[in-house]
Amino acid sequence: TQLLEQSPQFLSIQEGENLTVYCNSSSVFSSLQWYRQEPGEGPVLLVTVVTGGEVKKLKRLTFQFGDARKDSSLHITAAQPGDTGLYLCAVRDSSYKLIFGSGTRLLVRP
Amino acid sequence: DSGVTQTPKHLITATGQRVTLRCSPRSGDLSVYWYQQSLDQGLQFLIQYYNGEERAKGNILERFSAQQFPDLHSELNLSSLELGDSALYFCASSVASQNYDEQFFGPGTRLTVL
């Protein structure tokens, strides 16, 4: 059983559309991270959220940590082809190792 | 460019063989982490070294081993390779060993076992 469930697994949208991807768990976390991984590269950290209900914005990306710190969402406004990639959420386990979700693979078509 | 380098970029080998993957961390980083990314298991933590010493272990098989050298580069050794070992192997580095240090990932080594 995956500690972090990400949905959807795959998303193909047209340039200019909005989208939201989710990261869910039944566990409570002190913080949660979002990464983007582009083809042929390693994951790159986008944001860390630490407070329940916290909202962070990174240009057209909006990240929210759930009030109960069990889940998170990533919303992209007016998606662009450059947003294409694998979006991963990650948390620290009890021994502080990074645990990743299975990811959402996003394709933004021009 | 994260500043973390990994070689080789691609590796094709046969079952039963042994390979060594190499990682150079960002300048100044003391911690090195190894991850395996496969289609069915996702990105999984294997092992961490800090300043030459093993610091944490994840789902690393006994056939796999790693070390960090005095110049802080690290090697991941994979032996008795099986088809299921085919995956992307990533190295990441961070400044220290603090739990919330940001990890910077290298571009990965794609291993194909035939």
Chai-1 contact restraints between the chains, C-beta under 6 A:
chainA,res_idxA,chainB,res_idxB,connection_type,confidence,min_distance_angstrom,max_distance_angstrom,comment,restraint_id
A,E41,B,P107,contact,1.0,0.0,6.0,A-B,restraint_1
A,G42,B,F90,contact,1.0,0.0,6.0,A-B,restraint_2
A,G42,B,F105,contact,1.0,0.0,6.0,A-B,restraint_3
A,G42,B,G106,contact,1.0,0.0,6.0,A-B,restraint_4
A,G42,B,P107,contact,1.0,0.0,6.0,A-B,restraint_5
A,G42,B,G108,contact,1.0,0.0,6.0,A-B,restraint_6
A,P43,B,F105,contact,1.0,0.0,6.0,A-B,restraint_7
A,L45,B,E102,contact,1.0,0.0,6.0,A-B,restraint_8
A,Y96,B,N99,contact,1.0,0.0,6.0,A-B,restraint_9
A,K97,B,F45,contact,1.0,0.0,6.0,A-B,restraint_10
A,K97,B,A56,contact,1.0,0.0,6.0,A-B,restraint_11
A,K97,B,G58,contact,1.0,0.0,6.0,A-B,restraint_12
A,L98,B,F45,contact,1.0,0.0,6.0,A-B,restraint_13
A,F100,B,G42,contact,1.0,0.0,6.0,A-B,restraint_14
A,F100,B,L43,contact,1.0,0.0,6.0,A-B,restraint_15
A,S102,B,G42,contact,1.0,0.0,6.0,A-B,restraint_16
